[in-house]
Amino acid sequence: MRYQKLKTNSGFTLTEVLIVITLLVILSLGVLLTMDPITQFFRGYDTVRKSALQKLKTAYENYYTDHDCYPPDTVLSQCGSGALEPYLDKIPCDPNTKEAYTVYTLPDGSSCNQKYAIYAELNNSNDVQSDDITYCYGTIAVASTDMNNVDIIRGCSGN
């Protein structure tokens, strides 16, 4: 008596492959939506803004040490230039808008600024610093040590 071997397929059926692909797509979408990539992207911009403000603060303080006044108001408007060299190689710009950061100096109209505040608007409204400045929600600032809160608020809100 001869026994015949049965042929068995060792591969997957089309239905099984489609089910696995569908499950992988659903899981990937779930992970992607949970991470919220757009929010993460904007958080990155906010991190760059915070870092840029700290670099500007350091450059402004070093400038003050050498000149007994802070740089002129127009310096920050030269976004991307080396107008603050040797204190800062390149003046940082907002990473999203590519525009200059806002600066408020005192006394008004002075050729030798004695106080300053530099502002940046955050994208992430859940950032812990986004409500630090009254009347300027979503704005962060660095300022000279003698700049009081009222002047910082006046600089960003006009109030």
C-alpha positions, 0 to 999 in steps of 0.5 A: 500500500502506498501512502500519498503525502498531503500537500500543505500550504505554509503561507498566509491567506490573503484574508489573514494578511489583510487583517494583520495590515488593518490592525497595524494601521489602526494601532499606528493611527491610535498612537499617532493621534495620541501623540498629537504631532502638531502640538509636539512640533509647536512645543519644539518652536516654544523651546527654541523661543525660550532658548533664544530669549535666554541667549538675548538676555545674556548678550544684553547683560554683557553689552550693559557691562561694557557700555553702561546701557543696553543696546538700542531698540533697533538691534533686535529688528536686525533679525539674523544679523551679527549686530550684537557681535561679539556678545551674540554671533547672530540675532535669533528670529522667531522660529515659526514667523522668522520675525524679530522678537519684540523689545520694550526699553526704558526710559522711552526715547532714550539713546542709552536704555537702562531697562529692557524686556524682550517678548516672545509669544508661545504656541502651546497654551498649556505651557506653564509659563504662558500665563506668567505675565498678567494681561499678556496670556501666551507671552513670555519675557526676559527682562533686566533685573530692575524692570518691574512687573508693571513695566513688563506688562506695559511693554507687551499689553500697552496697558 
